[in-house]
Every structure is written in C-alpha cells, then in structure tokens.
Amino acid sequence: MQMDRVRFLEEFAYEVEKDFDVNSTPSSWADTELNPAHRYWGDEDHRLELPRADDSTCCLVTSALTPDKKFIAVSNGLVVNLYDIKTKECHMVFRGLVLPIRGLEFSNLLTETGGYRLMISSSESDRPDSDKSLMFLELGPDGGRVVQPQLLNIDRILESSMSPVVSQLNDLCGSAVASSLLDTTRAEYKSALARLQATLEAKDLLQLNGVTGDCTSSISSDGELLLYVRPDNPFQKDSSRPRQNTKVIVYDLAQSRQKYILDNQGDTINCVGFSPDDRSIATVAGLGTLRIFDTKSGECKCVIDAPRGQRYRSLWSPDSKHILLHGMAKQINEQRQTVSQTAYMAVYSAETGEHIAQYNPSDLARRSEAIMTAWSPRNEIAIASETRILIWKPFEDTTSTSLLVKLENPFMRLYAHFVELMWVEEGKMLIARLSSGTIEVWDQDRNVKWRIERPRGPALARSARGCHWLEESKTLVSLDNDAALRFYDL
C-alpha cells in the first residue's frame, strides 16, 4: 500500500521495541523534580515562534549555535534570524539570499573586538551541476551586523510606484475591478523588489562558488581556515556531457585568499573535514578512497582504499588519532553476473592507514543515507541505522547496547528513521532525532532516558529539523517544522 509522508506522520504512533540498556538492564525514565522525562511538543519550557517565509515551498531547514552558545541562527530556507539564547530576542535578520539555504556554520571572528562569522551554504538543489554558494556574514559580539546594509523601503516603493497605475485603472474599470486585476501584479512586483533587496544585502559580502561537502568541520577550530569543495566540470572530449570532478580548496579566512588546492588525483570528493586538533584534513571520494593531508603544508600523508563502492563518508575520532570510513561496498558475483551492495564501516589509524576494526555489515542498512554516526570522547561510536541505534566500541570490537523503534510496516523506514545523532557531556549522554520529529536522550552513566515526542495528528504532522544541547543549563533546543524553536530544560 502506498503512503505519502504527511499521511504516514498523521497515523504514526511512536513506540520503542527495544530500549537502551546497561548490562541487560533497560533504561528507566529520568527522575526529575520540575518536568516529566517524557514530554510532547507543547510541553516545552520556552518557545519561539519564528517568521514563516512568503514562499510556501520553504521550510525550516537548518540552525547553528555560536561557539560560545550565546546566540542561535535559524533559517526557513530563504531568511536567517539570529536570537539571543537567554533573552530570546532577535538581534539580526538577513534576507540577502538568492538561493535556498542548505546549511549554517559559525566560527569566531578574528578581530580585536571579537564577534562571529556566519557561513551560509546555499544551492538551487542537491544536483551536482546546480548553482552553489558560500556566503559569510560578520557579526559583532552583540549579534548585530558589523557593517549595516542599505535597505529599501519596499512597501513605500510599492505604493508610490503602483499609485499612478491604480488611479488609471480605477477610472477605466472602477475600484473593485481594478483591485482584483492588480493583485497578481502587486505580488510579482513585491517579489522583484525583495530579490533586489537580497542582492543589495549580499553585494559586499565574501562569496565563494562551492559547497562544504558532507562534513561537520569545514572551518578550523581557531576560525582561520575554511575547507570547501568547488565544482570542476570540464567537458569531456567529443562529448557534451560534463565530467563531475571537484577541487578541494583550503581558504585562508584571516587573509581572505586561497591558500592551496589539495591533490585528490582527479577524484570526485563528497566528504571533507578538519581533524579536531586542526593538524590534518580528510577527503573522501565517493568510490571509497580516503586521503589524509597535513593542514600546514597541504601534502598528502596517507591514502586509504576501502572496497570499491559509493557514497563513502568519514568521521574523525575526538583525539584525531583515528578515522571512521563508511559507505556502500559493491559485491560482484561473477558466476551469476550480478552486482549488489552492502554496508562497509571500518576504523583506521590516521597516521599509518592501518586497518584497526570493522563493523559487522549485517546490522547496517543498505542505504548510506540511512546511516548516521557519532564518535564519543570515550571511544564509543553510536551508529544509527534506519530505526535502530547501536553503540560500537571499535577497540574492543563489541556492541554494548542498542535501541530499536517499532514499525509495523518496514517500508515506512523511509519516513521514520534516525537523521541526527550526537554525544554530549563528554560522552555521558547520547541524543538522537528521528525524521518524524521525536527526540531520544539517554544518560548511559545513570541508565536513564528522556523523550521529546511529536504528537499524532495533522496539526503537527511536520518533522524536526535540528537539535542542540546547552551544557551550562542542561537544555535541549529543537528547531521544528511548525516554525517553532523549542527549549526543554532537562
């Protein structure tokens, strides 16, 4: 039976088939004084209603915290708002976007007065040949723009420009008919002025043609260097079809200039990232080749070849000594003349390329986009595979616990699977977000859990689009697709 996403979310009843455990003892609900451990949307401690985009096709797609966790930037796809975490006040609105936003990332602004640099990643679509852009906003310590843009008074321009047209149409057709005829013209003119305003807001900003790739560390921790992928599609000889090559650029943000290009031997790169100590850079080709470069010199230190496949990604260990490589490996049966794929996941030494440990592929989904990973300071790797979460200890080669969400119809994993995974509190706690919007939080030291659940029903049939953890206040922040930013004090 076919089912679309909205209908599934309306009917989906969240249920856990197997919970996290410690030594076979299932986790229990956290004992809290003020709030229950199991809460729903609507039970939050604080809530911000965010402005919706005029374009109905836009949704809240991304959010990011400043390094000091003082501000949070949120986007509905075409606009970025910056809020103070404590006061919930809006300090900045940026509308200078021509392309839909795909990602946000903060770094510290390298000036005497301090502040923040917000990188906005935008693209027309996920297609490799679509327009892509990286744009950089400089914000002061108070969250405001360092250089204030020149703004148009769109409503005033609209009314003054339309006034002669309205007057003539009133004489020709009467006010009632004229108003109806001008509705579309007025809306299109307003959209054109908004696009002009976006161009004015962005015209003096640093902009680069490229993407940050599939990574969470495209800016070095000191804020000095940027790592991004630039399309390089020269036409093949005697062919009109472009070759989807990419170049990996290391850009000096402090000097506003390109530092060097990494030599990836012409491979198409889909994953890049600085090591946590900033000393190394990892690049991963979609077919399975991982290269590790020295950040200072740009020289390649190590090459690791996984089984040939597709959609490979990498994850650094917190101490920068090891790296996880995972993707889909091809399995060729020469006798049957068939090709299949199976998940591949292994840990390697980042210095020597030595193979350290490999995870059992039978526990993993056969779709790479359905697999998420997070590496804790305790050297535990959380693996989200569709509706299951596993905790793998690679240096002991053991799986310590798992969580499984119950689904009556396994085909519905397309609509209900884990899409976000992160360790917090130095590896003590794990946070996992399901695509349907429900968030699970597990404290493995105390073996207790919290749950933020999306209620059933069409009114909230939307998915969460990002969560963050505030260690100082023990607050979970969830950006949801009903245009709300919710705060839960745990």
C-alpha positions in Angstrom: 0.0 0.0 0.0 1.4 3.4 -1.0 1.5 6.2 1.6 2.8 9.7 1.4 4.9 11.3 4.2 2.2 13.6 5.6 -0.3 10.7 5.8 2.2 8.5 7.5 3.1 11.1 10.1 -0.6 11.7 10.9 -1.1 8.0 11.6 2.3 7.1 13.0 2.3 6.1 16.7 5.8 6.2 18.1 6.7 3.1 20.0 10.1 1.6 21.2 10.5 -2.1 20.6 13.9 -2.3 22.5 15.3 0.4 24.8 18.9 1.2 25.6 20.3 -0.8 28.5 23.3 -1.3 30.7 24.3 -4.9 31.3 20.9 -6.0 30.1 19.0 -3.6 32.5 16.7 -1.5 30.4 17.0 2.3 30.9 14.3 3.9 33.0 12.7 7.4 32.9 14.8 10.1 34.5 13.6 11.2 37.9 13.1 14.9 37.5 11.6 17.4 40.0 10.0 20.0 37.7 9.2 18.3 34.4 8.4 14.8 33.4 11.0 12.8 31.5 8.5 12.0 28.7 7.2 15.2 27.1 5.5 16.3 23.9 5.6 19.3 21.6 3.6 21.9 23.5 5.2 20.9 26.9 8.3 22.9 26.3 9.8 25.3 28.9 10.2 28.1 26.3 9.1 28.6 22.8 9.9 31.0 19.9 7.5 31.4 17.0 9.7 32.1 14.0 8.6 34.1 11.0 7.5 32.0 8.0 8.8 32.5 4.5 6.5 34.1 2.0 7.3 31.2 -0.3 5.1 28.3 0.8 7.6 25.7 -0.5 10.3 26.9 2.1 10.6 25.1 5.4 12.9 25.5 8.4 15.9 23.6 7.2 18.8 24.4 9.4 20.2 26.1 12.6 23.5 26.7 14.2 24.9 27.9 17.6 27.7 30.4 18.0 30.9 28.8 19.5 30.1 30.3 23.0 26.4 29.2 22.7 25.2 32.7 23.3 23.2 33.0 20.0 21.4 30.7 17.7 20.8 31.3 14.0 17.8 29.7 12.4 16.6 29.6 8.8 13.3 29.0 7.0 15.2 28.4 3.7 15.3 32.0 2.4 15.8 34.1 5.6 18.2 33.9 8.5 17.2 35.1 12.0 19.7 35.4 15.0 18.3 35.0 18.5 19.8 35.5 21.9 19.6 32.2 23.8 18.9 33.7 27.2 16.6 36.6 26.3 15.0 35.0 23.2 15.3 38.4 21.5 16.0 38.7 17.7 19.3 40.5 17.1 19.6 40.1 13.3 17.6 39.3 10.2 19.3 38.6 7.0 17.4 38.4 3.7 20.3 38.6 1.3 19.8 35.2 -0.3 19.1 34.3 -3.9 19.4 30.5 -3.4 17.8 28.4 -0.7 19.9 27.8 2.4 21.4 24.3 2.9 23.5 24.8 6.0 24.8 27.3 8.6 28.1 27.2 10.5 29.6 29.7 13.0 33.2 30.5 13.8 34.9 33.2 15.8 35.6 36.5 14.0 39.3 37.1 14.0 39.3 40.8 15.1 40.4 42.7 18.2 36.8 43.4 19.2 35.7 39.7 18.6 32.4 38.6 17.3 31.2 35.8 15.0 31.5 34.8 11.3 28.4 33.0 10.0 28.9 30.9 6.9 25.7 30.3 4.9 25.8 27.4 2.4 23.2 27.7 -0.4 22.3 25.8 -3.5 19.5 25.6 -6.0 19.2 21.8 -5.5 21.1 18.7 -4.5 22.1 18.1 -8.1 25.9 18.3 -8.6 25.5 20.7 -11.5 23.2 23.2 -9.7 24.3 26.7 -8.6 26.0 26.6 -5.2 27.3 29.4 -3.0 29.1 30.1 0.3 28.4 33.5 1.9 29.9 35.0 5.0 28.3 37.4 7.5 30.4 39.2 10.0 28.6 39.8 13.3 29.7 41.8 16.4 29.7 40.5 20.0 26.1 41.7 20.3 25.0 39.6 17.3 24.4 42.6 15.1 25.9 43.1 11.6 29.4 44.6 11.7 28.5 46.6 8.5 24.9 47.5 8.3 23.3 47.0 4.9 21.4 49.6 2.9 17.7 48.7 3.0 14.9 49.5 0.6 11.6 50.7 1.9 9.8 48.1 -0.2 6.2 49.0 1.0 6.8 52.6 0.3 8.3 52.0 -3.2 5.5 49.6 -4.0 2.7 52.0 -3.1 4.3 55.0 -4.8 5.1 53.1 -8.0 1.6 51.5 -8.2 -0.3 54.6 -7.4 -0.5 56.0 -11.0 -1.5 52.6 -12.3 -4.2 52.2 -9.6 -5.5 55.6 -10.4 -5.8 55.0 -14.1 -7.4 51.5 -13.7 -9.9 53.0 -11.2 -11.0 55.4 -13.9 -11.2 52.7 -16.5 -12.7 49.8 -14.6 -13.8 51.0 -11.2 -12.0 50.4 -7.9 -13.4 46.9 -7.2 -12.3 45.5 -10.6 -9.0 47.4 -10.5 -8.1 46.0 -7.1 -8.7 42.4 -8.3 -6.7 42.9 -11.5 -3.7 44.3 -9.7 -3.4 41.6 -7.0 -1.0 39.5 -9.2 0.9 42.4 -10.5 1.4 43.8 -7.0 2.6 40.4 -5.7 5.1 39.9 -8.5 6.4 43.5 -8.2 6.9 43.0 -4.4 8.8 39.7 -5.1 11.0 41.5 -7.6 11.8 44.3 -5.1 12.6 41.6 -2.5 15.1 40.0 -4.9 16.7 43.4 -5.5 16.9 43.9 -1.7 18.6 40.5 -1.3 21.2 41.5 -3.9 21.9 44.8 -2.1 22.3 43.0 1.3 24.8 40.5 -0.2 26.7 42.6 -2.6 29.6 43.5 -0.3 29.9 40.1 1.4 32.6 37.5 0.8 31.1 34.9 -1.5 32.7 31.7 -2.8 31.5 29.3 -5.5 31.3 25.9 -3.8 30.0 23.7 -1.0 31.4 22.5 2.3 30.7 18.8 1.4 29.2 16.2 3.8 31.1 17.2 7.0 30.7 18.9 10.3 34.1 20.6 10.5 34.6 22.7 7.4 36.1 25.6 9.4 39.2 25.0 11.6 38.5 25.4 15.4 40.6 28.6 15.5 38.4 30.1 12.7 41.4 30.8 10.4 40.9 28.2 7.6 37.9 27.1 5.5 37.7 23.8 3.7 35.3 23.6 0.7 34.6 21.7 -2.5 34.4 23.6 -5.8 32.8 22.0 -8.9 35.2 21.5 -11.7 33.3 20.2 -14.7 35.4 20.4 -17.9 33.6 18.9 -20.9 34.8 15.5 -22.0 36.5 15.4 -25.4 33.9 14.6 -28.1 31.1 14.7 -25.6 28.6 17.3 -24.4 28.2 15.6 -21.0 30.2 17.3 -18.2 32.6 15.3 -16.1 31.7 15.8 -12.4 35.2 16.4 -11.0 35.7 18.5 -7.9 38.6 20.5 -6.3 39.1 20.8 -2.6 40.1 24.3 -1.6 41.8 25.4 1.6 40.9 29.1 2.1 42.5 31.5 4.5 39.7 33.4 6.1 42.0 35.7 8.0 43.7 36.8 4.8 40.6 36.4 2.5 42.6 34.4 -0.1 43.0 30.8 -1.3 45.8 29.0 0.5 46.2 25.9 -1.6 44.3 23.2 -3.5 44.5 19.6 -2.3 45.7 17.0 -4.7 43.0 14.3 -4.9 44.2 12.8 -8.2 41.0 13.9 -10.0 38.6 12.0 -7.8 35.1 13.3 -7.2 35.0 14.3 -3.5 31.9 14.3 -1.4 33.2 14.5 2.1 35.8 16.7 3.7 36.7 17.8 7.2 39.4 19.1 9.6 40.6 16.8 12.4 39.6 18.0 15.9 43.2 19.2 16.5 43.2 21.0 13.1 46.5 19.4 12.1 45.0 17.1 9.4 42.4 17.2 6.7 40.5 14.2 5.4 38.9 14.0 2.0 36.7 11.1 0.9 36.0 10.2 -2.7 32.5 8.8 -3.3 34.0 5.5 -4.6 35.9 4.9 -1.4 39.4 6.5 -1.4 40.2 8.4 1.8 43.2 10.8 1.8 44.7 12.5 4.8 46.6 15.7 4.3 48.8 17.8 6.5 47.0 21.1 7.2 50.1 23.2 7.3 51.8 22.1 4.1 48.9 20.6 2.1 50.9 17.4 1.5 49.2 14.0 1.4 50.3 11.9 4.4 48.2 8.8 3.9 45.9 7.1 1.4 43.3 4.5 2.5 41.4 2.5 -0.1 38.1 0.9 1.0 36.3 -1.7 -1.1 35.1 0.0 -4.2 31.6 1.3 -3.8 29.7 4.6 -3.5 28.6 7.4 -1.1 31.5 6.9 1.3 31.9 9.3 4.3 34.3 9.7 7.2 34.3 10.7 10.8 37.3 11.7 13.0 37.9 10.4 16.4 37.8 13.2 19.1 41.6 12.7 19.7 42.4 12.9 16.0 44.3 9.6 16.0 41.8 7.5 14.1 39.2 7.9 11.4 36.0 6.0 10.6 35.2 5.3 7.0 31.8 4.0 5.9 29.7 3.7 2.8 28.3 1.1 0.4 30.7 -1.5 -0.9 29.9 -3.3 -4.2 29.6 -7.1 -4.2 30.2 -8.7 -7.6 29.0 -12.3 -8.2 30.8 -13.3 -11.4 29.1 -16.6 -11.6 25.6 -15.1 -11.5 26.8 -11.9 -13.2 25.1 -9.7 -10.6 26.2 -6.7 -8.6 24.8 -5.9 -5.2 25.9 -3.6 -2.4 26.5 -4.0 1.4 27.4 -1.5 4.1 31.1 -1.1 4.9 32.3 0.5 8.1 35.8 0.4 9.5 38.2 2.3 11.7 41.7 3.2 10.5 44.8 4.8 12.0 45.0 8.4 10.8 48.8 8.3 10.9 49.6 5.0 9.2 46.4 4.0 7.5 46.4 0.7 9.4 43.0 -1.1 9.5 42.0 -1.3 13.2 38.5 -2.7 13.3 35.5 -3.4 11.1 31.8 -3.5 12.0 29.5 -6.4 11.0 27.6 -5.2 7.9 24.6 -7.4 8.6 23.4 -4.9 11.3 23.6 -2.0 8.9 21.1 -0.6 6.4 21.8 -1.0 2.7 21.2 2.7 2.1 24.1 5.0 3.0 21.7 8.0 3.6 20.0 5.9 6.4 23.2 5.5 8.4 24.4 8.2 10.9 27.5 8.0 13.2 28.8 9.9 16.2 32.2 9.3 18.0 32.4 10.0 21.7 35.4 11.0 23.8 35.1 7.6 25.4 35.8 6.0 22.1 32.3 4.7 21.6 30.7 5.1 18.2 27.0 5.5 18.0 25.6 4.1 14.8 22.0 5.0 13.7 20.9 2.5 11.0 17.3 3.4 9.9 15.2 2.8 13.1 18.0 1.2 15.2 20.8 2.7 17.2 23.9 0.7 18.1 26.8 1.5 20.3 30.1 0.1 19.0 33.4 0.0 20.8 35.9 -0.5 18.0 39.0 -1.0 20.1 37.2 -3.8 22.0 35.2 -4.8 18.9 32.0 -5.1 20.9 28.5 -3.8 20.6 27.3 -2.7 24.1 23.7 -1.8 23.7 21.0 -0.8 21.1 17.7 0.9 20.7 15.0 -0.1 18.2 11.9 1.9 17.1 8.9 -0.3 16.3 7.5 -0.1 12.8 4.6 -2.3 11.7 5.5 -1.8 8.0 9.3 -1.9 7.4 8.8 0.1 4.1 7.9 3.1 6.3 11.5 3.4 7.3 11.8 5.9 4.5 9.6 8.3 6.6 10.7 7.3 10.1 14.5 6.8 10.5 17.1 8.5 12.6 18.6 11.6 11.0 20.7 13.2 13.7 23.0 11.7 16.4 25.3 13.4 18.8 27.2 12.7 22.1 27.2 15.4 24.8 28.5 15.8 28.3 31.9 14.3 27.3 30.2 11.1 26.1 28.0 10.6 29.0 24.8 11.3 27.1 23.5 10.5 23.6 20.9 12.5 21.7 19.1 11.0 18.7 16.5 12.6 16.5 14.0 10.7 14.3 12.9 12.1 11.0 9.3 12.1 12.3 10.4 14.7 14.9 10.8 12.6 18.1 14.0 13.0 20.1 15.5 10.4 22.4 18.1 11.3 25.1 20.0 8.7 27.1 22.3 9.1 30.0 24.4 5.9 30.0 26.1 6.5 33.3 22.8 6.6 35.1 21.0 4.5 32.6 18.0 6.9 32.4 16.2 8.4 29.4 14.2 11.4 28.3 11.9 11.6 25.3 10.5 14.6 23.4 7.7 13.2 21.3 5.9 14.7 18.3 2.2 14.2 18.9 0.0 12.4 16.4 -2.4 14.4 14.2 -2.3 16.6 11.2 -1.8 19.8 13.2 1.8 18.7 14.0 2.5 16.5 11.0 5.9 18.0 10.5 9.4 16.9 11.2 12.1 18.4 13.5 15.0 20.0 11.6 17.7 20.3 14.1 18.5 19.9 17.8 21.3 21.4 20.1 22.5 20.9 23.6 23.3 23.7 26.1 25.6 22.2 28.7 25.5 25.0 31.2 21.7 25.0 31.6 21.2 21.3 30.6 18.7 22.5 27.9 17.7 20.7 24.7 16.8 23.1 21.9 14.7 21.7 19.0 14.0 23.5 15.7 10.7 22.1 14.4 9.0 22.5 11.1 5.9 24.1 12.5 8.0 27.3 12.7 8.9 26.9 16.4 12.1 26.9 18.3 11.5 24.9 21.5 13.6 24.8 24.7 13.4 21.8 27.1 15.2 22.1 30.5 16.3 18.5 31.4 
